[in-house]
Amino acid sequence: MLYRPLGKTDINVSVVSFGAGPVSALMTSADKRDEQRRVVQRAIELGINWFDTAATYGDGRSEECLGRVLGDLRSIDSAGSGDPRRTVHVATKARIPPDRKHDLRGYVLKSLEDSLARLGLPRVTLLQVHNSITPRRGDLPTSLSAEDVLGPSGLLTGMLELQRAGLVEHLGITGLGDAAPLTEVLRSGHFATVQAPYNLLNPSAGREVAADFGESNLGNLFATCQAQNIGVFAIRVYAGGALAGQPPSAHTLTTKFFPLDLYERDQARAAQVQKSLPAGISLPEVALRFAIAHPGVASALVGFGLPEQVEQAVAFAERGPLPEDEIERLYWSITS
């Protein structure tokens, strides 16, 4: 496994991280305990040291299952490697619901309290804002404004309180929404990490794109992160499965955040990329090696459903970043 510094933290994070979200549906399913244990155990064996979950993933089931699996692995550990909960990092998130207009501090305090109970942990390495950040609250589903985050009654007040209490080590945001307020939040200096969508079909978080770019434009957000020494997790590296040759997940059929029509556009663009691939390299390999090629990306977050998928992703990463000339050739095969 390759490791990279995570921004201004003292953590070296595995270049592939474990996403426990709803697209793969592994960790949000209450009846897959054996499969969950096998996949998490294989990830740890291969050196993955970062596990990302959220209070809203499966209405808390992801946190419950992840905590239970880590507990199971502790109890069956016979190799002397110690408690996985002491050797891996767990990150979670708090999402403020649209109808919560007051006491954002109180909500984030209660959210983490509930998350820690579900995880069975005394603390987490990272607590992240899970809402998109836009110029005004509600510009996107569940989005908040920069003032909602940074203001005297905002989320940050509660997050700093949790950090001072030793319940979280670092604070982060989800890089969704509008580039200007996201940049304002990141430049506040309080956030150590950001996770943002970054893939060959929409690389706008990591490079300038044309003014008429047809999808969400994150305005080269990673440049701000690099200037501020903020650790970056690339998410949606497989574009919800479109770059992995998979059908839309059950979650994609219902979510407001990356809906079916976006998946279908990505699927069409992925087919164009497929036609341009040289012999001997697959679309999923290109997708992952593209994500880790950006100098600002510390780790690519991937949702896994099988041990073999973990092994495949780690093998791709060990082949190194996709060469820049190949990135340019593939990118222009889509945009030209």
Secondary structure by P-SEA (a helix, b strand, c coil): cbbbbccccccccccbbbbccccccccccccaaaaaaaaaaaaaaacccbbbbccccccaaaaaaaaaaaaaaaaacccccccccccbbbbbbcccccccccaaaaaaaaaaaaaaaaaccccccbbbbcbbbcccccccccccccccccccccaaaaaaaaaaaccccbbbbcccccaaaaaaaaacccccbbbbbbcccccccccccccccccccccaaaaaaaaabbbbbbcccccccccccccccccccccccccaaaaaaaaaaaaaaaaaccccccaaaaaaaaaaccccccbbbbbbccaaaaaaaaaaaaaccccaaaaaaaaaaccc
